[in-house]
C-alpha cells in the first residue's frame, strides 16, 4: 500500500505539476493571444497607415504631375515671354532708330525752313529793290523825256536862230 500511496502521491505531484504547467501554458496562451491581438491591431493600424500613405503618395504624384505640366506650360510661357521681350527690344531699337531719323529729318526741315525764310527775306528785299529801281527808272525816264524835250526845244530854238 505504501507503493500505492507513493504512486498516488507521485500522481498527485505529477497532477499538480501538470496542473501548474497547464495553468502556465494557459497563461502563456492567454498572453500569446493578447500579443497576437495587439500585433493584429498594430498590423491593422500599420495597414491603415500604409493605405493612407499610398493615397498621400498618389496625391503627391498627381501634384508632381500637375507641377510638371505647369512647369512645362511655364517654360513655354517663359520662352514665349523671352521671345516677346526680344521682339520688344527689337521694336524699341527700331523705334529709337526711327525716332533718331525723325529728329534728324525735323532738324533738316527746320534748317530748310530757316533757309527758305532767309531766301524769302532776300526775295522780298529783291522785290522791294526792284520796285525802288523801277520807280527810279520811271523817274529817270520821265526826267530823260523832259530833258530830251528841253534839248529838242533848245535845238529847235537854236536852229531857228
C-alpha positions, 0 to 999 in steps of 0.5 A, a space after each residue: 500500500 505504501 507503493 500505492 500511496 507513493 504512486 498516488 502521491 507521485 500522481 498527485 505531484 505529477 497532477 499538480 505539476 501538470 496542473 501548474 504547467 497547464 495553468 502556465 501554458 494557459 497563461 502563456 496562451 492567454 498572453 500569446 493571444 493578447 500579443 497576437 491581438 495587439 500585433 493584429 491591431 498594430 498590423 491593422 493600424 500599420 495597414 491603415 497607415 500604409 493605405 493612407 500613405 499610398 493615397 498621400 503618395 498618389 496625391 503627391 504624384 498627381 501634384 508632381 504631375 500637375 507641377 510638371 505640366 505647369 512647369 512645362 506650360 511655364 517654360 513655354 510661357 517663359 520662352 514665349 515671354 523671352 521671345 516677346 521681350 526680344 521682339 520688344 527690344 527689337 521694336 524699341 531699337 527700331 523705334 529709337 532708330 526711327 525716332 533718331 531719323 525723325 529728329 534728324 529729318 525735323 532738324 533738316 526741315 527746320 534748317 530748310 525752313 530757316 533757309 527758305 525764310 532767309 531766301 524769302 527775306 532776300 526775295 522780298 528785299 529783291 522785290 522791294 529793290 526792284 520796285 525802288 529801281 523801277 520807280 527810279 527808272 520811271 523817274 529817270 525816264 520821265 526826267 530823260 523825256 523832259 530833258 530830251 524835250 528841253 534839248 529838242 526845244 533848245 535845238 529847235 530854238 537854236 536852229 531857228 536862230 
